[in-house]
Structures are given as C-alpha cells and as structure tokens.
Amino acid sequence: MIEFKDAVWKAAKSMKLAKSPLVASYNVYDIKDTGGARLVIQLKAPVKIISESTLAPASTTPYHRLVFDLSKI
C-alpha cells in the first residue's frame, strides 16, 4: 500500500493484470479525511523494488507518472 498526499489519480482506479508475473491487480482509493490517493497492489509473489522514477507529462499523457521496477525475491 502506498499513500500519495494531495495527489489526484487520473488512471484507471482498478485493474487486473493476468499477464503480469508479479502483480495480480491494483486498486486506488481516494483518501477522504486528508486528501490524496491510496494505491493497494495485490502481488502474485514476494517482490522488492529495484528502482523507482518519475516521468514528466508528455504530449499524449498530460500527467506526471510514477514508475516502480519490481523484482521477485
């Protein structure tokens, strides 16, 4: 679970990832009391985050994006 303070989630609020070897699904919930978004990721196996980065808005996607590179433990 990851909480993003003062963030607005613009992507799909939930998704099943049948073809992913590590991630089964994710759901995003609005944080009512403090604002922001809560990302809950269901994993298929134990993982570690090997890198993380941000992507600036692009011509086809006007929002900032977070990227997590996961590896099976």
N, C-alpha and C positions, 0 to 999 in steps of 0.2 A: 504494500500500500504506500502510495506517495501522495502527499498533500501539497497543492500549489496555492499559496496565499495570493489573493487578489487576481487570480487567473480566470479567464473565461475559456471553456473548452469548446472549440468550434468543429472538431472532427466528430465522427460517429461516437455516440455515448456508450455503445457496447458492440462487441464483435467476437465471433467465434473464429479461431484460426486453426482449422482442421489440418492444414498442410504444414504448420509450423512444428518443428521437432521439439521445441521448448515451451512455447506459450499456447495454452489451451484457449484462453479468452481474456477479455478485459471488460471492465465496466467503469464508467465515470459518473460520479455523483456530485451535485452541487453541495457545497458546504453552506448551509443556511445561516448558522449563527455568526460566523466570522467572514464569510465570503470566500470565494475561491473554488477549487475543484479537487476531488479526491479520486485518484486512479487506483483501482484494485485489479491486479493481474493474477490470473489463475495459471499456475505453471504445471507442466507435464513432468518435470524433473527438477531437482535442485540445480540452481544456477548461481553464477556470480556475474557481476557487472564488470566487464573488462575495459570498457571505455564509455564515456558519455560526452555529448557535444550538443551544440545548438545550431540550428540553421536559420538564417535570416529569411525574411519574406522574399518570395520570388515572383516573377511576372504571372505565374499560374496559381500561386498559393500566397495570398497576402498576409499570412500569419507566421509568427515565429514557431519553430518546431524543435522538439527535444528528441535526441537520438540516443538510445541505450544499446550497446553491443553486449549481448549476453553469451555466456559460455557454460556448458554443462559442467558440473563439479564432478 
